[in-house]
């Protein structure tokens, strides 16, 4: 992964330096390239309409399921107080007493 990041960084730096060497303003070049692109708010509704309804429904279910799993795992990590948790102890008070305590006092 770091190899890819390094390669992207080197390519970006070399592209920037090439623009600087040619005398062009890198910010102006970037604005010129992105100026022709439509805004995301104009493209998003059309892109959502292009997706088939079955796929949209499956994607919505997957997102909801992921959110549900995240909530369940968050709740599982919470610590509970003894008052919140029902006791699983099945011993009676007499069962906790040892059967023999030695010689009875006189």
C-alpha positions as CSV (number, residue, x, y, z in Angstrom):
1,X,0.0,0.0,0.0
2,X,2.8,2.4,0.8
3,X,4.3,1.7,-2.6
4,X,1.1,3.0,-4.3
5,X,1.0,6.0,-2.0
6,X,4.7,6.8,-2.8
7,X,4.1,6.4,-6.5
8,X,1.1,8.7,-6.4
9,X,3.1,11.3,-4.5
10,X,6.0,11.1,-6.9
11,X,3.7,11.4,-9.9
12,X,1.9,14.4,-8.4
13,X,5.1,16.2,-7.6
14,X,6.5,15.6,-11.1
15,X,3.3,16.8,-12.6
16,X,3.3,19.9,-10.4
17,X,7.0,20.6,-11.3
18,X,6.2,20.1,-15.0
19,X,3.5,22.7,-14.8
20,X,5.8,25.1,-12.9
21,X,8.6,24.6,-15.5
22,X,6.2,25.4,-18.4
23,X,5.3,28.7,-16.8
24,X,1.7,27.8,-16.2
25,X,-0.1,28.5,-12.9
26,X,-1.0,25.0,-11.4
27,X,-4.1,26.5,-9.7
28,X,-5.4,28.0,-12.9
29,X,-4.8,24.7,-14.7
30,X,-6.7,22.8,-12.1
31,X,-9.6,25.3,-12.3
32,X,-9.6,25.0,-16.1
33,X,-9.9,21.2,-15.8
34,X,-12.6,21.1,-13.2
35,X,-14.5,24.1,-14.5
36,X,-16.1,21.9,-17.3
37,X,-17.3,19.3,-14.8
38,X,-20.9,19.6,-13.6
39,X,-21.5,19.9,-9.9
40,X,-22.2,16.9,-7.7
41,X,-25.7,18.1,-6.8
42,X,-26.6,18.1,-10.5
43,X,-25.2,14.7,-11.2
44,X,-26.3,12.7,-8.2
45,X,-30.1,12.6,-8.8
46,X,-29.5,11.4,-12.4
47,X,-27.0,8.8,-11.3
48,X,-29.4,7.5,-8.7
49,X,-32.2,7.2,-11.3
50,X,-29.8,5.2,-13.5
51,X,-29.4,2.5,-10.9
52,X,-32.1,-0.3,-11.2
53,X,-34.6,-0.3,-8.3
54,X,-33.6,-3.8,-7.2
55,X,-30.0,-2.7,-6.8
56,X,-31.0,0.4,-4.9
57,X,-33.1,-1.7,-2.5
58,X,-30.2,-4.2,-2.0
59,X,-27.8,-1.3,-1.3
60,X,-30.2,0.3,1.1
61,X,-30.7,-3.0,3.0
62,X,-26.9,-3.6,3.1
63,X,-26.4,-0.1,4.6
64,X,-29.1,-0.7,7.1
65,X,-27.7,-4.1,8.0
66,X,-24.2,-2.6,8.4
67,X,-25.6,0.1,10.7
68,X,-27.5,-2.5,12.7
69,X,-24.4,-4.6,13.2
70,X,-22.4,-1.5,14.2
71,X,-25.1,-0.7,16.8
72,X,-25.2,-4.2,18.1
73,X,-21.4,-4.4,18.4
74,X,-21.4,-1.0,20.2
75,X,-24.0,-2.2,22.7
76,X,-22.1,-5.5,23.2
77,X,-19.0,-3.5,24.2
78,X,-20.9,-1.5,26.9
79,X,-20.3,-2.5,30.4
80,X,-23.4,-3.4,32.4
81,X,-23.9,-2.8,36.1
82,X,-24.9,-5.8,38.3
83,X,-28.3,-4.3,38.8
84,X,-29.0,-4.4,35.0
85,X,-27.9,-8.0,34.5
86,X,-30.1,-10.7,35.9
87,X,-28.3,-13.2,38.1
88,X,-27.4,-16.6,36.8
89,X,-26.5,-17.9,40.2
90,X,-28.6,-20.9,41.1
91,X,-27.2,-21.5,44.6
92,X,-29.3,-21.0,47.6
93,X,-27.9,-19.3,50.8
94,X,-27.7,-22.8,52.5
95,X,-25.7,-24.1,49.5
96,X,-23.0,-21.5,50.0
97,X,-22.4,-22.5,53.6
98,X,-19.7,-25.1,54.0
99,X,-20.9,-28.5,55.2
100,X,-18.6,-28.6,58.2
101,X,-17.0,-25.8,60.1
102,X,-15.0,-27.8,62.6
103,X,-15.7,-28.3,66.3
104,X,-18.7,-26.4,67.5
105,X,-17.9,-24.0,70.3
106,X,-19.0,-25.1,73.9
